[in-house]
Amino acid sequence: MKFKINTSWKTILQEEFDKNYFKELIKFIRQNYNENTCYPKENEIFNAFNSCSFEDLKVVIIGQDPYHGANQANGLCFSVNDGMAHPPSLKNILKELHADLGKPISNSGNLISWAQQGVLLLNATLTVKAGSPGSHQKQGWETFTNAVIHQISTKKKNIVFLLWGGFAKQKGKNIDKEKHYILTSGHPSPLSANRGLWFGNKHFSKTNAFLKNNGLPIISW
């Protein structure tokens, strides 16, 4: 099993890769991928980074862990492979996008086009055992993704952080609010959305307004 990550991120994160916790995490991942069905595919574990270079980064969206159903997860939070049905949270994201910007709801739930424009679609935990949500939590991924957020906060400026739900808000505690633009709302899951905590947040238009005001290319959501 080989892990490949975009050179721009490898430079930023090399210190984490050299730490004991990360070496133990990789041992855990290798063993689990050898013994069980896990998602996403091995070559897509770092897809969020490989699809969005550190230089191009404009927006960060934080998820929890990958979808645990067959052929769903593709290494980007909230995103599914082409041809897969939209999970409930993704349905609500696309509904809000339609309400906010009038964008037609796509048949594809693959958000790779967002990533390629500078949106880091980062799950807090990058892998999961099939049919077992949260199964790879507390093995080191959370420490790693906290370090990713810290590096972004420290080394970049004017990044838009979209923190959806309590979990993402917790992950965002160490973001420098003076340097970056943070938008929060309820989670797009039906549990939260049906209580009025998601719809109407207009995060997509607010993100583009901020980017435009700072002379940065907007995202074609």
N, CA, C and O of each residue as an XYZ file, in Angstrom:
884
protein
N       0.844     -1.192      0.000
C       0.000      0.000      0.000
C       0.880      1.244      0.000
O       1.725      1.414      0.879
N       0.681      2.105     -0.981
C       1.449      3.341     -1.077
C       0.519      4.541     -0.982
O      -0.549      4.569     -1.594
N       0.939      5.522     -0.209
C       0.167      6.744     -0.062
C       0.869      7.866     -0.801
O       2.052      8.123     -0.581
N       0.143      8.524     -1.668
C       0.709      9.646     -2.404
C      -0.083     10.904     -2.081
O      -1.313     10.884     -2.038
N       0.628     11.985     -1.858
C      -0.014     13.256     -1.549
C       0.669     14.357     -2.352
O       1.886     14.350     -2.537
N      -0.128     15.289     -2.817
C       0.338     16.430     -3.599
C       1.594     17.043     -2.981
O       1.667     17.250     -1.769
N       2.582     17.332     -3.835
C       3.878     17.836     -3.369
C       3.740     19.088     -2.513
O       4.460     19.249     -1.527
N       2.815     19.979     -2.886
C       2.657     21.226     -2.130
C       2.232     20.946     -0.692
O       2.681     21.620      0.235
N       1.374     19.958     -0.512
C       0.931     19.586      0.835
C       2.008     18.786      1.567
O       2.186     18.936      2.776
N       2.718     17.942      0.834
C       3.760     17.120      1.464
C       4.802     18.011      2.130
O       5.278     17.714      3.226
N       5.148     19.092      1.465
C       6.124     20.035      2.030
C       5.598     20.639      3.329
O       6.324     20.747      4.317
N       4.325     21.031      3.312
C       3.714     21.676      4.481
C       3.549     20.697      5.637
O       3.673     21.079      6.801
N       3.270     19.437      5.319
C       2.863     18.458      6.338
C       3.938     17.432      6.678
O       3.681     16.505      7.446
N       5.136     17.582      6.121
C       6.179     16.576      6.329
C       6.458     16.335      7.813
O       6.712     15.203      8.223
N       6.412     17.383      8.603
C       6.663     17.235     10.038
C       5.664     16.277     10.679
O       6.023     15.508     11.571
N       4.398     16.325     10.222
C       3.382     15.396     10.752
C       3.672     13.969     10.321
O       3.546     13.036     11.114
N       4.066     13.800      9.052
C       4.338     12.456      8.528
C       5.471     11.776      9.294
O       5.519     10.549      9.380
N       6.376     12.572      9.847
C       7.531     12.018     10.554
C       7.244     11.689     12.020
O       8.074     11.081     12.696
N       6.076     12.088     12.506
C       5.755     11.866     13.919
C       5.308     10.422     14.165
O       4.774      9.763     13.274
N       5.537      9.948     15.389
C       5.217      8.561     15.735
C       3.733      8.258     15.569
O       3.378      7.180     15.094
N       2.855      9.193     15.954
C       1.418      8.915     15.870
C       1.007      8.638     14.425
O       0.155      7.786     14.172
N       1.615      9.361     13.474
C       1.236      9.172     12.074
C       1.768      7.829     11.552
O       1.100      7.155     10.767
N       2.940      7.458     11.982
C       3.493      6.148     11.580
C       2.620      5.014     12.121
O       2.386      4.020     11.433
N       2.147      5.169     13.345
C       1.243      4.162     13.923
C      -0.103      4.167     13.193
O      -0.700      3.112     12.977
N      -0.570      5.339     12.822
C      -1.818      5.442     12.061
C      -1.705      4.702     10.740
O      -2.624      3.974     10.362
N      -0.613      4.872     10.040
C      -0.420      4.198      8.747
C      -0.375      2.680      8.924
O      -0.893      1.942      8.086
N       0.237      2.218     10.000
C       0.231      0.770     10.299
C      -1.201      0.272     10.471
O      -1.581     -0.770      9.935
N      -1.987      1.037     11.230
C      -3.385      0.684     11.466
C      -4.160      0.631     10.153
O      -4.919     -0.308      9.914
N      -3.969      1.638      9.305
C      -4.681      1.707      8.028
C      -4.283      0.540      7.135
O      -5.144     -0.108      6.539
N      -3.008      0.272      7.039
C      -2.538     -0.832      6.185
C      -3.139     -2.158      6.633
O      -3.598     -2.946      5.806
N      -3.137     -2.403      7.940
C      -3.685     -3.647      8.468
C      -5.178     -3.762      8.166
O      -5.662     -4.821      7.766
N      -5.902     -2.655      8.365
C      -7.340     -2.687      8.150
C      -7.705     -2.840      6.681
O      -8.667     -3.536      6.356
N      -6.965     -2.211      5.801
C      -7.234     -2.359      4.375
C      -6.884     -3.766      3.890
O      -7.483     -4.264      2.937
N      -5.924     -4.397      4.540
C      -5.567     -5.770      4.184
C      -6.597     -6.777      4.690
O      -6.846     -7.793      4.040
N      -7.194     -6.498      5.846
C      -8.067     -7.474      6.508
C      -9.553     -7.225      6.267
O     -10.360     -8.144      6.402
N      -9.922     -6.000      5.913
C     -11.332     -5.640      5.773
C     -11.561     -4.842      4.497
O     -10.615     -4.382      3.857
N     -12.819     -4.688      4.143
C     -13.170     -3.731      3.098
C     -13.254     -2.357      3.743
O     -13.987     -2.160      4.712
N     -12.501     -1.411      3.200
C     -12.477     -0.058      3.756
C     -12.662      0.956      2.628
O     -12.426      0.660      1.457
N     -13.084      2.140      3.007
C     -13.306      3.218      2.033
C     -12.627      4.489      2.505
O     -12.456      4.691      3.707
N     -12.229      5.368      1.554
C     -12.304      5.196      0.099
C     -11.227      4.225     -0.387
O     -10.532      3.614      0.425
N     -11.087      4.081     -1.694
C     -10.017      3.255     -2.242
C      -8.672      3.799     -1.747
O      -8.535      4.983     -1.438
N      -7.683      2.898     -1.681
C      -6.373      3.298     -1.158
C      -5.815      4.524     -1.874
O      -5.261      5.423     -1.242
N      -5.965      4.554     -3.184
C      -5.375      5.662     -3.947
C      -6.199      6.946     -3.875
O      -5.840      7.952     -4.487
N      -7.312      6.910     -3.122
C      -8.148      8.099     -2.966
C      -8.163      8.641     -1.530
O      -8.874      9.601     -1.232
N      -7.388      8.030     -0.658
C      -7.402      8.448      0.751
C      -7.038      9.924      0.890
O      -7.631     10.641      1.696
N      -6.061     10.373      0.103
C      -5.627     11.769      0.157
C      -6.162     12.577     -1.019
O      -5.543     13.550     -1.451
N      -7.308     12.169     -1.529
C      -7.891     12.823     -2.703
C      -8.200     14.298     -2.464
O      -8.079     15.115     -3.377
N      -8.595     14.637     -1.253
C      -8.903     16.049     -0.942
C      -7.689     16.927     -1.201
O      -7.818     18.038     -1.714
N      -6.508     16.427     -0.846
C      -5.271     17.184     -1.028
C      -4.780     17.121     -2.476
O      -4.280     18.106     -3.020
N      -4.932     15.960     -3.079
C      -4.436     15.786     -4.449
C      -5.292     16.511     -5.475
O      -4.845     16.755     -6.596
N      -6.509     16.853     -5.104
C      -7.413     17.570     -6.016
C      -7.370     19.075     -5.803
O      -7.930     19.828     -6.599
N      -6.707     19.524     -4.733
C      -6.685     20.950     -4.368
C      -5.323     21.271     -3.774
O      -5.064     20.949     -2.615
N      -4.464     21.891     -4.538
C      -3.118     22.180     -4.044
C      -3.153     23.258     -2.962
O      -4.103     24.035     -2.872
N      -2.112     23.290     -2.153
C      -2.017     24.289     -1.089
C      -1.999     25.696     -1.677
O      -2.581     26.619     -1.107
N      -1.330     25.858     -2.818
C      -1.241     27.175     -3.453
C      -2.604     27.678     -3.911
O      -2.892     28.870     -3.812
N      -3.441     26.777     -4.412
C      -4.740     27.166     -4.978
C      -5.850     27.283     -3.940
O      -6.958     27.715     -4.259
N      -5.559     26.902     -2.707
C      -6.596     26.814     -1.664
C      -7.299     28.142     -1.417
O      -6.654     29.169     -1.202
N      -8.630     28.111     -1.449
C      -9.435     29.295     -1.168
C     -10.484     29.038     -0.077
O     -10.807     29.930      0.708
N     -11.011     27.802     -0.041
C     -12.139     27.462      0.828
C     -11.871     26.116      1.494
O     -11.308     25.214      0.873
N     -12.271     25.981      2.749
C     -12.182     24.693      3.452
C     -13.571     24.313      3.950
O     -14.231     25.097      4.633
N     -14.012     23.104      3.602
C     -15.244     22.525      4.151
C     -14.841     21.286      4.944
O     -14.102     20.439      4.443
N     -15.323     21.181      6.177
C     -14.911     20.091      7.063
C     -16.058     19.110      7.274
O     -17.144     19.490      7.712
N     -15.803     17.845      6.955
C     -16.747     16.762      7.217
C     -16.247     15.906      8.370
O     -15.251     16.239      9.013
N     -16.938     14.803      8.630
C     -16.575     13.962      9.778
C     -15.784     12.727      9.343
O     -14.574     12.664      9.562
N     -16.450     11.748      8.734
C     -15.686     10.632      8.162
C     -16.344     10.179      6.863
O     -17.470     10.586      6.573
N     -15.665      9.342      6.073
C     -16.176      8.995      4.738
C     -17.476      8.194      4.799
O     -17.792      7.557      5.804
N     -18.215      8.244      3.697
C     -19.374      7.353      3.556
C     -18.888      5.910      3.650
O     -17.811      5.573      3.158
N     -19.693      5.064      4.287
C     -19.253      3.688      4.558
C     -19.958      2.653      3.679
O     -19.830      1.450      3.906
N     -20.712      3.133      2.660
C     -21.368      2.221      1.731
C     -20.522      1.963      0.494
O     -19.633      2.749      0.167
N     -20.797      0.869     -0.185
C     -20.008      0.476     -1.356
C     -20.027      1.557     -2.439
O     -21.085      2.065     -2.810
N     -18.843      1.893     -2.936
C     -18.648      2.788     -4.083
C     -19.166      4.210     -3.857
O     -19.408      4.934     -4.822
N     -19.337      4.613     -2.612
C     -19.772      5.989     -2.332
C     -18.589      6.939     -2.173
O     -18.450      7.895     -2.936
N     -17.743      6.677     -1.191
C     -16.677      7.611     -0.817
C     -15.632      7.744     -1.916
O     -15.244      6.764     -2.552
N     -15.183      8.989     -2.125
C     -14.104      9.213     -3.105
C     -13.006     10.109     -2.544
O     -12.215     10.677     -3.296
N     -12.962     10.233     -1.221
C     -11.889     10.997     -0.587
C     -12.191     12.467     -0.409
O     -11.356     13.207      0.112
N     -13.361     12.909     -0.827
C     -13.786     14.300     -0.665
C     -15.007     14.330      0.241
O     -15.962     13.592     -0.003
N     -15.007     15.151      1.268
C     -16.135     15.137      2.193
C     -17.428     15.534      1.482
O     -17.437     16.424      0.632
N     -18.503     14.867      1.844
C     -19.864     15.054      1.330
C     -20.031     14.606     -0.127
O     -21.154     14.580     -0.629
N     -18.956     14.260     -0.803
C     -18.984     13.913     -2.224
C     -19.141     12.408     -2.409
O     -18.668     11.623     -1.587
N     -19.810     12.008     -3.495
C     -19.906     10.590     -3.860
C     -19.446     10.404     -5.305
O     -19.400     11.353     -6.087
N     -19.112      9.179     -5.635
C     -18.715      8.861     -6.998
C     -19.860      9.085     -7.972
O     -21.031      8.992     -7.605
N     -19.510      9.380     -9.209
C     -20.509      9.527    -10.264
C     -21.394      8.280    -10.326
O     -20.915      7.154    -10.188
N     -22.674      8.502    -10.534
C     -23.603      7.390    -10.682
C     -24.202      6.900     -9.381
O     -25.100      6.057     -9.394
N     -23.720      7.414     -8.249
C     -24.257      7.008     -6.950
C     -25.381      7.956     -6.516
O     -25.355      9.152     -6.806
N     -26.358      7.391     -5.819
C     -27.445      8.221     -5.279
C     -26.894      9.233     -4.283
O     -25.907      8.971     -3.595
N     -27.536     10.377     -4.215
C     -27.096     11.416     -3.283
C     -27.507     11.052     -1.853
O     -28.696     10.862     -1.598
N     -26.561     10.951     -0.914
C     -26.925     10.764      0.491
C     -27.693     11.985      1.003
O     -27.618     13.053      0.396
N     -28.433     11.845      2.112
C     -29.292     12.930      2.596
C     -28.592     14.275      2.794
O     -29.135     15.311      2.408
N     -27.399     14.276      3.387
C     -26.698     15.548      3.616
C     -26.337     16.220      2.297
O     -26.484     17.433      2.151
N     -25.871     15.436      1.348
C     -25.512     15.990      0.040
C     -26.744     16.536     -0.671
O     -26.676     17.576     -1.327
N     -27.860     15.844     -0.543
C     -29.117     16.353     -1.122
C     -29.420     17.746     -0.603
O     -29.794     18.638     -1.366
N     -29.256     17.927      0.701
C     -29.572     19.220      1.298
C     -28.553     20.294      0.932
O     -28.904     21.468      0.818
N     -27.312     19.904      0.749
C     -26.294     20.853      0.275
C     -26.669     21.365     -1.107
O     -26.605     22.566     -1.371
N     -27.057     20.452     -1.985
C     -27.408     20.845     -3.358
C     -28.709     21.644     -3.402
O     -28.876     22.522     -4.248
N     -29.630     21.337     -2.486
C     -30.870     22.134     -2.395
C     -30.565     23.564     -1.971
O     -31.120     24.510     -2.529
N     -29.688     23.726     -0.990
C     -29.315     25.061     -0.524
C     -28.562     25.823     -1.621
O     -28.756     27.026     -1.798
N     -27.708     25.112     -2.349
C     -26.995     25.732     -3.465
C     -27.980     26.247     -4.514
O     -27.803     27.336     -5.061
N     -29.009     25.462     -4.787
C     -30.040     25.871     -5.746
C     -30.801     27.101     -5.233
O     -31.046     28.048     -5.981
N     -31.169     27.074     -3.952
C     -31.912     28.194     -3.374
C     -31.058     29.459     -3.313
O     -31.560     30.565     -3.512
N     -29.787     29.292     -3.041
C     -28.878     30.430     -2.857
C     -28.471     31.062     -4.185
O     -28.529     32.282     -4.342
N     -28.062     30.233     -5.135
C     -27.503     30.750     -6.388
C     -28.313     30.385     -7.624
O     -27.960     30.768     -8.740
N     -29.416     29.633     -7.422
C     -30.244     29.237     -8.557
C     -29.623     28.163     -9.416
O     -30.085     27.909    -10.528
N     -28.572     27.524     -8.909
C     -27.883     26.497     -9.694
C     -28.725     25.228     -9.745
O     -29.166     24.742     -8.703
N     -28.959     24.678    -10.952
C     -29.735     23.432    -11.050
C     -29.095     22.325    -10.225
O     -27.872     22.245    -10.109
N     -29.933     21.478     -9.658
C     -29.417     20.364     -8.854
C     -28.849     19.302     -9.791
O     -29.565     18.742    -10.622
N     -27.569     19.038     -9.645
C     -26.859     18.122    -10.538
C     -27.252     16.670    -10.277
O     -27.545     16.284     -9.146
N     -27.252     15.883    -11.338
C     -27.466     14.438    -11.185
C     -26.268     13.774    -10.528
O     -26.394     12.734     -9.883
N     -25.102     14.391    -10.701
C     -23.876     13.840    -10.119
C     -23.620     14.455     -8.760
O     -23.731     15.669     -8.585
N     -23.276     13.609     -7.794
C     -22.911     14.094     -6.469
C     -21.412     14.168     -6.271
O     -20.934     14.301     -5.145
N     -20.667     14.081     -7.369
C     -19.209     14.159     -7.300
C     -18.794     15.630     -7.255
O     -19.058     16.380     -8.194
N     -18.154     16.037     -6.178
C     -17.801     17.444     -5.965
C     -16.365     17.764     -6.381
O     -15.791     18.758     -5.934
N     -15.790     16.926     -7.233
C     -14.399     17.102     -7.651
C     -14.174     18.470     -8.296
O     -13.092     19.042     -8.169
N     -15.185     18.996     -8.985
C     -15.008     20.294     -9.651
C     -14.804     21.416     -8.624
O     -14.109     22.394     -8.898
N     -15.414     21.268     -7.441
C     -15.187     22.255     -6.381
C     -13.719     22.201     -5.944
O     -13.044     23.225     -5.835
N     -13.248     20.974     -5.698
C     -11.874     20.784     -5.234
C     -10.871     21.363     -6.229
O      -9.887     21.986     -5.830
N     -11.116     21.162     -7.504
C     -10.190     21.626     -8.530
C     -10.147     23.145     -8.645
O      -9.254     23.700     -9.286
N     -11.111     23.814     -8.023
C     -11.120     25.281     -8.007
C     -10.568     25.863     -6.700
O     -10.558     27.079     -6.511
N     -10.114     24.993     -5.813
C      -9.512     25.486     -4.576
C     -10.325     25.261     -3.327
O     -10.110     25.941     -2.323
N     -11.268     24.309     -3.359
C     -12.063     23.981     -2.169
C     -11.521     22.679     -1.565
O     -11.605     21.620     -2.186
N     -10.970     22.766     -0.361
C     -10.474     21.568      0.320
C     -11.650     20.906      1.027
O     -12.190     21.446      1.993
N     -12.039     19.739      0.542
C     -13.182     18.988      1.087
C     -12.626     17.949      2.056
O     -12.400     16.794      1.693
N     -12.414     18.383      3.286
C     -11.618     17.639      4.260
C     -12.474     16.924      5.291
O     -13.177     17.565      6.072
N     -12.415     15.602      5.295
C     -13.001     14.840      6.396
C     -12.018     14.826      7.561
O     -10.805     14.784      7.355
N     -12.545     14.862      8.789
C     -11.685     14.800      9.971
C     -10.989     13.455     10.074
O      -9.850     13.371     10.533
N     -11.682     12.396      9.642
C     -11.136     11.041      9.576
C     -11.171     10.630      8.108
O     -12.221     10.708      7.470
N     -10.048     10.198      7.569
C      -9.962     10.009      6.117
C     -10.327      8.610      5.635
O     -10.417      8.377      4.430
N     -10.538      7.670      6.569
C     -10.863      6.304      6.168
C     -11.946      5.731      7.092
O     -12.212      6.257      8.173
N     -12.564      4.629      6.627
C     -13.624      3.987      7.419
C     -13.765      2.534      6.970
O     -13.523      2.208      5.808
N     -14.156      1.673      7.894
C     -14.464      0.285      7.556
C     -15.860      0.213      6.968
O     -16.769      0.900      7.433
N     -16.033     -0.613      5.953
C     -17.330     -0.753      5.284
C     -18.430     -1.060      6.288
O     -18.299     -1.953      7.126
N     -19.528     -0.296      6.188
C     -20.699     -0.545      7.019
C     -20.534     -0.204      8.486
O     -21.374     -0.566      9.310
N     -19.442      0.497      8.823
C     -19.163      0.753     10.232
C     -18.734      2.209     10.437
O     -17.543      2.493     10.569
N     -19.707      3.133     10.463
C     -19.359      4.548     10.597
C     -18.565      4.832     11.863
O     -18.852      4.293     12.932
N     -17.555      5.696     11.717
C     -16.728      6.072     12.862
C     -15.697      5.048     13.270
O     -15.019      5.226     14.282
N     -15.561      3.970     12.498
C     -14.693      2.858     12.898
C     -13.206      3.188     12.896
O     -12.427      2.504     13.560
N     -12.795      4.220     12.163
C     -11.380      4.589     12.139
C     -11.118      5.893     12.878
O     -10.077      6.521     12.685
N     -12.057      6.300     13.720
C     -11.842      7.470     14.553
C     -10.907      7.131     15.715
O     -10.768      5.971     16.103
N     -10.278      8.160     16.254
C      -9.405      8.040     17.432
C      -8.217      7.112     17.196
O      -7.747      6.432     18.108
N      -7.742      7.101     15.952
C      -6.539      6.345     15.613
C      -5.396      7.273     15.179
O      -4.280      6.821     14.921
N      -5.689      8.555     15.106
C      -4.659      9.513     14.711
C      -5.071     10.466     13.613
O      -4.451     11.512     13.423
N      -6.134     10.102     12.878
C      -6.561     10.987     11.790
C      -6.946     12.374     12.304
O      -6.630     13.384     11.676
N      -7.633     12.418     13.454
C      -8.088     13.711     13.970
C      -6.905     14.618     14.313
O      -6.961     15.829     14.100
N      -5.838     14.026     14.843
C      -4.623     14.790     15.142
C      -4.029     15.342     13.847
O      -3.609     16.497     13.777
N      -4.006     14.501     12.843
C      -3.461     14.916     11.543
C      -4.276     16.049     10.932
O      -3.711     17.046     10.482
N      -5.596     15.905     10.912
C      -6.415     16.939     10.270
C      -6.458     18.227     11.096
O      -6.641     19.309     10.539
N      -6.291     18.121     12.418
C      -6.121     19.329     13.229
C      -4.851     20.075     12.805
O      -4.828     21.303     12.727
N      -3.814     19.311     12.537
C      -2.549     19.911     12.097
C      -2.706     20.562     10.729
O      -2.127     21.617     10.472
N      -3.490     19.936      9.847
C      -3.762     20.517      8.527
C      -4.435     21.882      8.692
O      -4.027     22.866      8.077
N      -5.467     21.922      9.529
C      -6.199     23.177      9.755
C      -5.284     24.235     10.354
O      -5.351     25.404      9.975
N      -4.430     23.829     11.287
C      -3.486     24.758     11.905
C      -2.519     25.331     10.872
O      -2.243     26.531     10.872
N      -2.009     24.475      9.998
C      -1.064     24.939      8.979
C      -1.732     25.913      8.012
O      -1.136     26.917      7.621
N      -2.964     25.612      7.634
C      -3.702     26.523      6.747
C      -3.908     27.867      7.434
O      -3.674     28.920      6.841
N      -4.349     27.821      8.694
C      -4.612     29.045      9.434
C      -3.350     29.889      9.578
O      -3.401     31.115      9.489
N      -2.212     29.223      9.802
C      -0.950     29.919     10.048
C      -0.324     30.459      8.771
O       0.144     31.596      8.732
N      -0.318     29.634      7.725
C       0.465     29.957      6.530
C      -0.325     30.646      5.414
O       0.267     31.167      4.469
N      -1.656     30.652      5.518
C      -2.476     31.291      4.491
C      -3.227     32.482      5.092
O      -3.210     32.692      6.305
N      -3.880     33.252      4.233
C      -4.767     34.311      4.710
C      -5.978     34.385      3.781
O      -5.933     33.934      2.637
N      -7.048     34.957      4.295
C      -8.290     35.122      3.526
C      -8.853     33.798      3.012
O      -9.399     33.736      1.910
N      -8.718     32.740      3.813
C      -9.367     31.470      3.487
C     -10.782     31.491      4.074
O     -10.991     31.956      5.195
N     -11.736     30.989      3.313
C     -13.108     30.859      3.802
C     -13.269     29.466      4.416
O     -13.068     28.460      3.736
N     -13.625     29.409      5.674
C     -13.889     28.143      6.353
C     -15.404     28.001      6.524
O     -16.050     28.840      7.153
N     -15.953     26.939      5.963
C     -17.381     26.644      6.107
C     -17.531     25.533      7.144
O     -17.193     24.377      6.889
N     -18.040     25.903      8.308
C     -18.153     24.964      9.430
C     -19.618     24.622      9.640
O     -20.396     25.424     10.157
N     -19.974     23.419      9.228
C     -21.368     22.987      9.239
C     -21.596     21.975     10.351
O     -21.141     20.835     10.260
N     -22.295     22.385     11.394
C     -22.600     21.477     12.498
C     -21.569     21.570     13.614
O     -20.482     22.122     13.444
N     -21.944     21.014     14.760
C     -21.125     21.100     15.959
C     -19.747     20.502     15.811
O     -18.776     21.053     16.330
N     -19.640     19.390     15.115
C     -18.343     18.734     14.972
C     -17.369     19.625     14.228
O     -16.231     19.804     14.663
N     -17.808     20.190     13.103
C     -16.940     21.068     12.310
C     -16.569     22.322     13.105
O     -15.439     22.803     13.024
N     -17.510     22.839     13.861
C     -17.227     24.040     14.660
C     -16.135     23.751     15.695
O     -15.278     24.598     15.947
N     -16.166     22.570     16.287
C     -15.112     22.179     17.233
C     -13.753     22.127     16.542
O     -12.751     22.578     17.097
N     -13.724     21.580     15.339
C     -12.466     21.490     14.587
C     -11.932     22.878     14.238
O     -10.731     23.054     14.036
N     -12.819     23.850     14.169
C     -12.424     25.182     13.754
C     -11.969     26.104     14.870
O     -11.732     27.288     14.631
N     -11.843     25.586     16.080
C     -11.511     26.435     17.225
C     -10.166     27.137     17.097
O      -9.979     28.228     17.635
N      -9.233     26.517     16.388
C      -7.888     27.078     16.315
C      -7.640     27.909     15.066
O      -6.494     28.237     14.758
N      -8.689     28.249     14.353
C      -8.535     29.091     13.164
C      -8.389     30.550     13.607
O      -9.128     31.028     14.467
N      -7.439     31.233     13.014
C      -7.217     32.646     13.312
C      -8.325     33.485     12.664
O      -8.345     33.681     11.449
N      -9.227     33.966     13.486
C     -10.393     34.709     12.982
C     -10.018     36.078     12.413
O     -10.798     36.675     11.671
N      -8.849     36.569     12.751
C      -8.409     37.856     12.225
C      -7.915     37.733     10.784
O      -7.953     38.702     10.027
N      -7.453     36.546     10.410
C      -6.865     36.336      9.082
C      -7.832     35.703      8.094
O      -7.646     35.813      6.882
N      -8.867     35.039      8.609
C      -9.721     34.216      7.762
C     -11.199     34.539      7.972
O     -11.578     35.189      8.946
N     -12.016     34.074      7.041
C     -13.462     34.318      7.072
C     -14.159     33.018      7.428
O     -14.083     32.045      6.678
N     -14.834     32.993      8.562
C     -15.462     31.771      9.064
C     -16.977     31.906      9.001
O     -17.551     32.845      9.554
N     -17.615     30.963      8.325
C     -19.079     30.912      8.260
C     -19.540     29.626      8.938
O     -19.000     28.551      8.680
N     -20.541     29.746      9.803
C     -21.041     28.567     10.514
C     -22.545     28.419     10.307
O     -23.261     29.393     10.078
N     -22.994     27.187     10.393
C     -24.435     26.905     10.358
C     -24.652     25.518     10.939
O     -23.700     24.836     11.319
N     -25.916     25.104     11.003
C     -26.200     23.726     11.359
C     -25.683     22.790     10.273
O     -25.317     23.221      9.180
N     -25.663     21.527     10.592
C     -25.206     20.496      9.642
C     -26.270     20.281      8.569
O     -27.459     20.428      8.854
N     -25.871     19.934      7.336
C     -26.876     19.695      6.288
C     -27.644     18.384      6.422
O     -28.504     18.100      5.588
N     -27.364     17.583      7.438
C     -28.120     16.340      7.632
C     -29.585     16.673      7.900
O     -29.881     17.744      8.430
N     -30.504     15.777      7.546
C     -31.933     16.038      7.782
C     -32.262     16.380      9.233
O     -33.146     17.196      9.493
N     -31.555     15.760     10.177
C     -31.811     16.004     11.602
C     -31.676     17.490     11.931
O     -32.486     18.056     12.666
N     -30.647     18.101     11.376
C     -30.404     19.526     11.611
C     -31.204     20.397     10.655
O     -31.819     21.384     11.059
N     -31.189     20.014      9.371
C     -31.858     20.833      8.342
C     -33.353     20.959      8.598
O     -33.939     22.019      8.378
N     -33.965     19.881      9.062
C     -35.412     19.896      9.299
C     -35.795     20.726     10.524
O     -36.974     20.995     10.753
N     -34.806     21.123     11.300
C     -35.054     21.991     12.461
C     -34.739     23.451     12.124
O     -34.696     24.303     13.012
N     -34.521     23.731     10.849
C     -34.284     25.103     10.419
C     -32.878     25.611     10.643
O     -32.656     26.821     10.662
N     -31.911     24.698     10.814
C     -30.542     25.107     11.146
C     -29.602     25.094      9.944
O     -28.427     25.438     10.071
N     -30.114     24.698      8.775
C     -29.259     24.595      7.593
C     -29.718     25.508      6.450
O     -28.953     26.347      5.975
N     -30.946     25.340      6.021
C     -31.416     26.054      4.841
C     -31.450     27.569      5.067
O     -31.833     28.049      6.135
N     -31.044     28.294      4.045
C     -31.037     29.751      4.118
C     -29.737     30.343      4.624
O     -29.661     31.551      4.846
N     -28.697     29.512      4.814
C     -27.439     30.073      5.322
C     -26.682     30.874      4.259
O     -25.830     31.698      4.590
N     -26.995     30.629      2.976
C     -26.392     31.369      1.857
C     -24.864     31.363      1.883
O     -24.223     32.349      1.517
N     -24.295     30.251      2.315
C     -22.847     30.185      2.420
C     -22.150     30.251      1.065
O     -21.020     30.731      0.973
N     -22.810     29.774      0.018
C     -22.165     29.753     -1.295
C     -22.031     31.163     -1.866
O     -20.976     31.522     -2.390
N     -23.083     31.954     -1.769
C     -23.015     33.337     -2.252
C     -22.131     34.190     -1.343
O     -21.412     35.065     -1.826
N     -22.177     33.946     -0.036
C     -21.330     34.708      0.897
C     -19.850     34.415      0.648
O     -19.011     35.314      0.709
N     -19.543     33.160      0.370
C     -18.157     32.791      0.056
C     -17.680     33.538     -1.174
O     -16.596     34.121     -1.166
N     -18.476     33.527     -2.228
C     -18.063     34.185     -3.466
C     -17.960     35.696     -3.305
O     -17.087     36.328     -3.900
N     -18.842     36.271     -2.509
C     -18.766     37.712     -2.258
C     -17.456     38.067     -1.557
O     -16.811     39.059     -1.896
N     -17.068     37.248     -0.577
C     -15.806     37.485      0.131
C     -14.619     37.342     -0.809
O     -13.723     38.186     -0.812
N     -14.608     36.277     -1.607
C     -13.495     36.062     -2.551
C     -13.374     37.237     -3.521
O     -12.283     37.751     -3.769
N     -14.515     37.645     -4.059
C     -14.527     38.751     -5.016
C     -14.008     40.035     -4.371
O     -13.222     40.768     -4.972
N     -14.450     40.296     -3.156
C     -14.032     41.513     -2.447
C     -12.539     41.527     -2.141
O     -11.947     42.587     -1.935
N     -11.936     40.339     -2.113
C     -10.504     40.233     -1.832
C      -9.679     39.957     -3.099
O      -8.519     39.554     -3.025
N     -10.306     40.182     -4.257
C      -9.595     40.061     -5.523
C      -9.247     38.643     -5.913
O      -8.305     38.415     -6.671
N     -10.009     37.681     -5.393
C      -9.755     36.262     -5.684
C     -10.825     35.707     -6.607
O     -11.966     36.168     -6.567
N     -10.485     34.720     -7.443
C     -11.489     34.114     -8.321
C     -12.599     33.456     -7.507
O     -12.330     32.778     -6.515
N     -13.826     33.654     -7.922
C     -14.949     33.022     -7.220
C     -15.025     31.543     -7.594
O     -14.401     31.099     -8.558
N     -15.798     30.795     -6.818
C     -15.996     29.362     -7.076
C     -17.232     29.175     -7.949
O     -18.286     29.741     -7.662
N     -17.111     28.402     -8.990
C     -18.275     27.982     -9.769
C     -18.830     26.724     -9.108
O     -18.435     25.604     -9.433
N     -19.743     26.934     -8.187
C     -20.269     25.820     -7.378
C     -21.075     24.857     -8.253
O     -21.597     23.860     -7.755
